[in-house]
């Protein structure tokens, strides 16, 4: 009869995250007993693995997404508590991504709004040129190009402003995630 004391049964987990967050997820999940088995870039996965496994991914961002595959021993101590802390950590990390997406959406909305207004004014300028109102057409053209410039510079300025406004909230969510990691690490040590 063979000795089965070295037998280890593993459980597996696949998550799909943005490339920027891959290292944070890898570091945090290692505190819950998970070890990184494999990392795939989203564009090179087999067809069946393109199904959403953890979070919904915006199709526009597919090039910036990786799939992380983890494994851990099924027989860990205090598994229910570790799983609760793991969910708390993952919720905190996903809320950081949500905050950053809202910031990007807000700044993009401001920029697109100014650009659309500038384009509309340029349309009126073209109409003024066609109706032989050259002075009004030139004035509207200047205003329209200014709208485009405002859209460009508003994106950069508002992006920095929103980032500084939400920096404390992001740090708070990181503290929650790292606190859960620390508690889980202490349980598993």
Secondary structure, DSSP 4 states (H G I P E B T S, - for coil): ----TT---EEEEEEEEEGGGHHHHHHHHHTTT-EEEEEEEGGGS-GGGGS-SSS---GGGGGGEEEEEEEEES--TTHHHHHHHHHHHHHHHHHHHHHHHHHHHHHHHHHHHHHHHHHHHHHHHHHHHHTT-HHHHHHHHHHHHHHHHHHHHHHHHHHHHHHHHHHHHHHHHHHHHHHHHHHHHHHH-
